[in-house]
Amino acid sequence: MTPFELIGYPIAAVITFVVLYYVVRGAILSALREHTRTSTTAVSLVTSKFHKADSDA
């Protein structure tokens, strides 16, 4: 193996791992953020309906 292979491959592997980590992490965080936003919207819609029903009575 040449010195380039000895040094280059591990560095390339580390860079690939770091990039993959951030891409996956970003996707998960984005999905969680989207999920929280939609579930809180649903909760607030339901609660506003209940409050409206209370005020109508």
ABEGO torsion letter per residue (X at the ends): XBAAAAAAAAAAAAAAAAAAAAAAAAAAAAAAAAAAAAAAAAAAAAAAAAAAAAAAX
